[in-house]
């Protein structure tokens, strides 16, 4: 899924932060959501994809994203920055509210084409990641696995972690979802993810009304 020529920086603009799916923009363009555990590097990845330093707000405190954040890319598709799961230092009532917001969005958003599930390549398989992907599968939601922070450990160790994830996935899945290996520092995976979104957009052309 590599691109023959470098993909220039998309035109990305913030649209709205919504506390509920009902507050999201009109569902008239293909939409791609990014989500992962707290501290998985989601904001850094989004900024890397868009080649912007501060499009998505990064924070030293995990769990700061608590709304559904929409960005319009090249006036043709929405990038959605969702709150993380496995929240750090978030009170249970707020955690329950955010989890409901995420579930409502994923299950009700009619123009959602794919969920990019971010997974920290530094760790062995995490139950919370596996359970979230199982829930997406049981709900019939297309998703891809995005391994982040590939530059943060030795190749042997990160490859072992990815292999372990794949083995765990194949215990319940007949085949693996599309996967991407990324680094916000080196921009590894940028061309592949954006090319994949371009392909899906082309496949969806004319199928989502304006």
ABEGO torsion letter per residue (X at the ends): XBBABBBBBBBBBBABBBABAAABBBBABBBBBBBBBBGAGAAAAAAAAAGBAAABBBBABBGABABBBBBBBGGABBBBBBBBBGBBGBBAAAAAAAAAAAAAAAAABAABABBBBBBBAABBBBAAAAAAAAAAAAAGBBBBBBBBGAAABBAAAAAAAAAAAAAAAAAABABBBBBBBBBAAAGBGAAAAAAAAAAAAAAABGABBX
